[in-house]
Amino acid sequence: MVICFNDVTTTISMPYSLGFLASLLLAIITLDLGQRILLGITLIATIILGVVLTVWSERRIAAAIQHRVGPNRVGPFGLLQPFADVLKLLFKEDVTPAAASRFYHLLAPMISLFAALTTIAVVPFASGVVIADVSVGILYILAITSIGVYGLTIAGWASGSKYSLLGGLRSSAQMISYEIAMGLSVVSVVLLADSTRMTDIVASQTSNPLYWNCWRNAIGFICFTVAAFAECNRAPFDLPEAEQELVGGYNTEFGSMKFATFFLAEYANMIVASAVIATLFLGGYQVPFVDESLGLPPLVLMLLQIGAFVVKTVFMVFVFIWVRWSVPRFKYNQLMDLGWRVLLPLALFNLLLIAIGVLVLGEKVTT
């Protein structure tokens, strides 16, 4: 296993189950204390700022879709409305139900936020710009996103409420069901790139948009995107918090900053999921028809790549918002049928097609 960060390359040999954790630690150790603190603060601040802008954007886009005005009173164009909401939640009383398990009631939102904020660590923003370029990057993403389901399930169980418990059970069943189709879609991407390293997956798509996986692996792209909606609990798959049936679902008994933490985790998950989709299927940081062969200055090329990555991520965030306010919520049986009877067979069929294509065509498919 080779770890490369800040021009420092380290080779280690150990099982993959521990490899990606050790890789991340070694990547962080190569930085001094000040750089680690600055890196962490910058990353968290960027995601939180992105959440704030995403919340404002969702309200404005939803208003446009429904012919409403949207937030326009607090600050210019209503930009300060999310900050006002956070301030309101900050001063609300934090009430823990008498029947709740206090420790797990506090732990649940922390787990959800941890899973949301740590997934981005292996996503490359430009050539050489990645926090941890580990050789099992895609496996790391699958492992961390799997942890997120524990936050919602524990939240439902620890609240001491039947509505919360049903919401937690729904979230666990939903996420596990859709993770299978998501994993099979990821395997098809790995076959095309012949690597589980995120930077290799981006490099395999080249700067030619026709080689991006959204075209070479269109079925996998559709399956992964639909599964990402379910993983993020976004409409039309927001059954764990269906207010008509479960009041608020798993977060019914959460208020104040605990509720704000769940809210932050949901939107952070949406941003990270959009970034992962952009990386796996939309060419990542690749700029159409622009690469090192043009002889551009390294700084200019890096800025163009970061800009391309941000544009693709913002586009996918817009798709998340657009679908939420355009498609009605599924019934629970429809949700499970789609996951097991449609997406799973489709993802398996797609994996078989990609495997046959790689076996028969070889380098013509993978390069």
N, C-alpha and C positions, 0 to 999 in steps of 0.2 A: 504494500500500500504506500503510495507516494503522496505526501502532503506538501503543497506549495503555497506560501503566503509571504508577502513582502520580500520576494526573491529568496526566501529561505526554503530549501527543499529537504524533507526528512523522509526516510524510508523505514517502515516498520512492518512487522509480520505478526498478525494475530487474527483471531476469528472475526468475521464481519459483525457479529452481534455486539462486540466491544469496540470494533475498529472505528466506527464513525464517531463514537464518544471520545475516544482517545485522539482522533484526528482533530476534532474541534478544540480540545484542550491544548494540543500542541500548537495549533494555529494561533490560539490566543496567547500562549506562553511566549511566542516569538516577539510579542509587543511588550514594551515596558509598561509600568503601572499607569502612568499618565495617559498613554495612548489607549490602553484598554478602557479607562474611565471615559475618555473623550469619545471613543468608538461606541461604547454602550449608550451614552447620553445622546449622541447624534442619531443613532438608529432608532431608539425609543421615541425621541422627540419627533423624528420624521414620520414615523408610523402614526403617532398621536395626532400630529398636524394633518396627516392624510385622512384620518378618521373624521376630524372636524370638518374638513372640506368635503368629504364624502357625504356626511350627514346633511350639510347645507345643500349640496348638489342634489341629493335625493329629494329633499323637500321642494326644491325649485323645479326639478324635472317632473315630479309627481303632480305639482300644481299645473305645469304646462299641459301634461297629458289629460288632466281632469278639468281644464279651463278654470283654474283658480289662480289667485295672486301668489300665494306662497309667502315665506318670511320676507318682510321688507321694512320692518320698523326698527329693529335693534341693530344699529350700525348701518353703514352704507350697503344697500342691496340685501340687508338682513344677515350680513356675514358674521355678526357677533351673536346671533341667536344660539348657536351651539354652546358658546361660552356661558351665556345666560342660563342655559339648561343645566350645565355642569355646576354652576354656582348654586342653583336651586337645589340640586341633589346633594351638594356638599353640606348644606345647612339643614337638610332633613334629618329627623331622628332615625337612628339605626335600631330597628326593632327586630328582635329574634323571637319567634314563636315559642311558647312554653313547651310545646311537644317536640321542638326541634333538637337535633344534636348540635350543640353550639360549635364544637370544633370543626365538624365537617360542613356545617352551614357557612363557616368562614372560609374553609379550604376550597370549596367548590368553585367560586368565581376566580380564585387565584390560579387553579389548574387551567381553566378555560383561557385566561389571559396569558399564562405561560406558554401554552401550546400555540396561541396566535402570534406571539411576539418572537418566538425562537425559530419558527419555520423559515423565515426569510434569510437565515444565516448562510445558507448554501446557494442562494439564487444569485447569479452573476448579473451585475448592472452594466458592465462593459468588459472588454477584453482586459483581463488582469485585475478588474475591480470586483472582488468578491470577498466576503468576510472569511469564509472557510471553504476552500476549494478541495473538498474531500472526495475520494474516489468512489464513495457510496452515497453521493449526495441525494439521489432520488429515493434511496432506501431510508435515509434520514428523514426526508419529508413525509414518507408514508408512516414511519414510526411515530413522529411527533404529532401528526394529525390524528393518529389513532388514540393518542392520549386525550385529545380534546373531548371525546365522548364521555370520559370518566367525570369531567367537570359537570356536565349536564345531568348525568345519571346520579351522581352523588348529591347534586343540588335537589333533585326530586325526592330522593330517599331521605335526606337529612332534614327536610322542611316539616315533616310530620303532617302533611296534608295529602289527601287522596288526589286532588287535582295536580299537585306538583309531582306526585309519584307516577301518575299516568303520563305526564309530560316527560319525565325522565325515562320511563320505559319506552315510550315512543321514540325518543331521540336515540336511545341505544339500538333499538331494532332498525331504525331508519339508517343510521350511520353505518352499522355493520353490513346491512344489505347493499348499500351503494358503494362501500369500500371495495367490495369484490370486483364490481365492474370497473371501478377506478383503477384498481391494481392491474387488471388485465389490460386496460388501455395503456398504462405505463409500461407494461412488459412489451407491448408492440412498439413503443417509442424506443425502448432499450435495444430491441432487435435491429431497428433501423440505424441507430447510432453506434451499436456494438460497444456500448459503455454505459455505466451507471453514474458517471461523473457529469454534473450539470453543464460544465463548460464544454465538454466533448459533445453533449447533445446539441448545444447551440452551434458549435463549429460544424457539426454534420449537416446542418440545414443550409449553410453557406449564405452569401448575400443575394443569391438569386431567389426571389420570392416563390418561384415554381417548385423549389426544393424544400420549402417549409412543410412541416408535418401536417398542417391543416389541409394540404392538398394530397400529399403522399399517403397520409393516414387519416382521411376525412372521417371515417366511421369512428376511429379511436378518439378523434377530436370531439365529435358530438357526444359520445359516451362519457368522456372525461368531464366535459362541461356540464352535462346534466347531473352527473354524480357530484360535481363541485357545488352545484346549487343545493343538493340534498345535504352535503357535508356542512355547508354554512347555515343550514336551516333557513334558507331564503325562500320566499314565495316563488312558485306554488308549492314548495315542500316545507312550509313552516308549521307542520302539524304538531311538533312538540310544544308550541305556544299558541295553539288555536284558541282565541279568546271566546268564540261562540260555544266551545265545548269544555274547555279546561280553565276558564278565567284567564290565566296568564301562563299556564303550563308550568314548566320546571322553575320559572322565576316568579311565581305567584307570591311567595312569602319573602321576597327580597326587596329591600328598599334602600334609599340613600345611596351610598357609594358602592354597596354590594351590587345593587341593580345597575349602577353606572359601569361597574367593572364588566358585567355580562354584556352590556350594550357596547362597550369599547371592544370587547373580545369579538363580538359578532361582526362589527365593521372592519376590525383588523383582519379577521379571517377572510372577509370578502376581498380586501386589498391584496392579501398574500395569495389567495386562490387565483386572482386575476394575474398576478405576477408569475405564478407557476404555469398557468395556461399559456401566457405569452412566451415563457421560456421553452416549454415543451412543444408547442404547436405553431407559434407565430414567429419563429426565428429568433426569439430572445432579443438580444441587443443588436442583431444584425440589421444594418441599414441597407435597404434595397439598392443593389448595384454599386455599393461603396465598400471598399475593403482596403487592406494595406497596399495592394498593388497600385493604387492610384498615387501613392507617394505623399499623402496628406501628412501634415505634422501630427505627431502622436497625441498632443493635447486636443487638437481639433477633431481627430478621429474619435477620441474617447468621449468628448462632449456630444458628438453626433450619435454615438452608440447609446449613451445614457438618455439622450432625448428620444431616440427611437424606442428604447425600452419603456420609458415613461408613457409615451403616446400609446403603445400597445396595451399597457396595463390600464391606463385611463379608459381606453375603449372597452376593455372587458368589464371594468367597473360600471360603465354606462350600460352595458348589456345586462348586468345583474339588476340594476335599478329599473331599466326598461321592462324587463320581463316581470319583475315584481308588481309593477303597476299596470300590467297589460293582461296577465293570465290569472284567472281565479284559482283559489286554493283547491288542491285535489282532495278527494276523500281518502281516508286512511287505506282502504282496501285498494283503491286505484294507485296509491303511492307504492304499496308493496308489490302489486302486480307489475307495475312498470319496472321496478328494480329487479325482480326475480324472473319474470316471464318475457321481458323485452330487452332490457339493458344487458343482463348477464349472457343470454344466448348470442346477442348481437356482438358483445365484446369478445366472446369466445370465437365466433365466426371470423371477426376481424383479425384476431390474433393468428388464426389458422391461415388466412389470406396473406398476412404480412410474412409469416414464417415460410410459406411456400414461395413467395416472391423473393425473399432474401436467399433462399436455398437455390432457386432456379436462376435468378438474375445476378445474384451476388453483388459485386461492387457497383453495378449499374443502378441498384436501388439504394445502397448505403452511402454512396458518395455523390 
